[in-house]
Amino acid sequence: MVGLSIEHFQFILRGAGWTLVLSATGFLGGALIGLPLSLVRARSGWLLRSLSGAVIQLVQGIPLPVLMFLCYFGISIAGFNLPSLVAAGLAMTAYSGVFLADIWKACIEAVSRTQWEAAECLALGPVQRFLYVILPQAARIAIAPTVGFLVQIVKNSSYAVVIGFFDLTYSARVVNNSTFEPFAVFTIAALLYFAICYPLSVLSYRLERRLRQK
């Protein structure tokens, strides 16, 4: 049985670095999709609300590993061979986008109706009401659940191993296959996931508690 070496640990750390890259890609890409979707669902006509709701339900109904398979192998059928990072990033972006859309829609609707009426009394147009009155308050409400969801993005990025993406889980599997020490290897991987997620969980909890006090 081969023991763990510094090189093995460094290899796992490199995988952790790519986990951060994929998580950041999924979150930022999802934010670009989620914000317009949340606005459409919150304040548009019934047709756009229905269409956006159908898209959200469709993507939410597909397990993330299957979504990654579809992006990685499905797009290749059309003649485009995507690197695993790009395919995983697309899947994570779609996954994050639809869930962030629901989170942010709820935050927009959580703004008191009196705030909408007050903005209307100020003779502000629809866009101005959103930009200057509603969105700042909705953003304040959304901080805690958004940070909390970011924790889920980091943990769910481990599914990218199904398409061979080099992340923390993949690097741990490679090291385990060469050392045959699964307990030690995956304990290190678990601790690294914890080191990434725990500060975010604490931040989400503190933000939520602070918002309740105001």
Rosetta blueprint (number, residue, H / E / L):
1 M L
2 V L
3 G L
4 L L
5 S L
6 I H
7 E H
8 H H
9 F H
10 Q H
11 F H
12 I H
13 L H
14 R H
15 G H
16 A H
17 G H
18 W H
19 T H
20 L H
21 V H
22 L H
23 S H
24 A H
25 T H
26 G H
27 F H
28 L H
29 G H
30 G H
31 A H
32 L H
33 I H
34 G H
35 L H
36 P H
37 L H
38 S H
39 L H
40 V H
41 R H
42 A H
43 R H
44 S L
45 G L
46 W H
47 L H
48 L H
49 R H
50 S H
51 L H
52 S H
53 G H
54 A H
55 V H
56 I H
57 Q H
58 L H
59 V H
60 Q H
61 G L
62 I L
63 P L
64 L H
65 P H
66 V H
67 L H
68 M H
69 F H
70 L H
71 C H
72 Y H
73 F H
74 G H
75 I H
76 S H
77 I H
78 A L
79 G L
80 F L
81 N L
82 L L
83 P L
84 S H
85 L H
86 V H
87 A H
88 A H
89 G H
90 L H
91 A H
92 M H
93 T H
94 A H
95 Y H
96 S H
97 G H
98 V H
99 F H
100 L H
101 A H
102 D H
103 I H
104 W H
105 K H
106 A H
107 C H
108 I H
109 E H
110 A H
111 V L
112 S L
113 R H
114 T H
115 Q H
116 W H
117 E H
118 A H
119 A H
120 E H
121 C H
122 L L
123 A L
124 L L
125 G L
126 P H
127 V H
128 Q H
129 R H
130 F H
131 L H
132 Y H
133 V H
134 I H
135 L H
136 P H
137 Q H
138 A H
139 A H
140 R H
141 I H
142 A H
143 I H
144 A H
145 P H
146 T H
147 V H
148 G H
149 F H
150 L H
151 V H
152 Q H
153 I H
154 V H
155 K H
156 N H
157 S H
158 S H
159 Y H
160 A H
161 V H
162 V H
163 I H
164 G L
165 F L
166 F L
167 D L
168 L H
169 T H
170 Y H
171 S H
172 A H
173 R H
174 V H
175 V H
176 N H
177 N H
178 S H
179 T H
180 F L
181 E L
182 P H
183 F H
184 A H
185 V H
186 F H
187 T H
188 I H
189 A H
190 A H
191 L H
192 L H
193 Y H
194 F H
195 A H
196 I H
197 C H
198 Y H
199 P H
200 L H
201 S H
202 V H
203 L H
204 S H
205 Y H
206 R H
207 L H
208 E H
209 R H
210 R H
211 L H
212 R H
213 Q H
214 K L
